[in-house]
């Protein structure tokens, strides 16, 4: 007899949770559309695509001084192989090899393009968040300075993510010991570190965006929750898209031919 009320209570709880979740998702969708979310998303995507090549140029220019050895270079390529789709790896490898040899000129050209596109990315992002929070945007010069700061901050996080594999290879070569065990003898440690580092960096970047970019006071707990959700969801989307490309469903090479790698890189 006691099992019947408990099962009914569980059923009611599940129904209430489902109803509240549907209401929440409907509210999110309604606010997203009322704030012109699709238009802002298209603008952010446009500026992000434009910043890919300049960002690659600047990043390689900086990493070129750190990737002096073939072992370090292979470490970064291995990192890209773990997270990027297969067709992208060859394209990135060839581009990195060429740009590392000409990193000084590439850095100058890339810095100019990256400065313009990155400022546009974060300015559009600030506009979107201010619209969502129903607050006025900052003055022009404050918005540009804030965008410049976020460009540097995001660039540092990107370099840390890209250079992580190279750094771990160097650390694995050292004969330090962790709790009496040689680090090179703990493969799970490096796998766990390689898995969590990009997620943590994504959470930090998104959390900082939600905390600082809106021209209003945002609670740290709310910004952290948004950064956690966006960072984890971003990494899941990357892995799902990579799995989709490696399946037999995606046939980008049939449609785009030799441009398939570039198209996949943009979508990724």
Secondary structure, DSSP 8 states (H G I E B T S, - for coil): -HHHHHHHHHHHHHHHHHHHHHHHHHHHHHHHHHTTHHHHHHHHHHHHHHHHHHHHHHHHHHHTTT--SHHHHHHHHHHHHHHS-HHHHHHHHHHHHHHHHTHHHHHHHHHHHHHHHHHHHHHHHHHHHHHHHT-----HHHHHHHHHHHHHHHHHHHHHHHTHHHHHHHHHHS--EETTEEGGG-HHHHHHHHHHHHHHHHHHHHHHIIIIISSS---HHHHHHHHHHHHHHHHHHHHHHHHHHHSSS--HHHHHGGGHHHHHHHH-
